[in-house]
Amino acid sequence: MPKFSCLIPGKELPDLKEDFKNAQRLEQYRLGKLAVYLPRGLAWDYIPVELITKAERSHRIISAGHCVTVREEKPDVDLVTKTETFTLNLEKPASAEAVLQTLGRKE
């Protein structure tokens, strides 16, 4: 079973095995009823869902090339807590929409 680490000190959740096992897979992330899981090597960091005050759509611009510049916009979702903002970097707009709907905080 993977090892879990809470990204918000002092807010650790007990026994996340079942929640992780049943969590919805969205690209490299997992969305459970108790936590949002972010991969970290062979372990997982998590943010307790109850501490997320807002989930909002964002984006990042990827630029490449020297002679011919290529710019591509990729979807992100910012998960806002009282202390920090965590960004989920996604590849598909449908994944961003699913995160917003799952967390019940669609803008």
Secondary structure, 3 states (H helix, E strand, C coil): CCCEEECCCCCCCCCCHHHHHCCEEECCEEECCCEEEEEECCEEEEEEHHHCCEEEEEEEEEEECCCCCEEEEEEEEEEECCCCEEEEECCCHHHHHHHHHHCCCCC
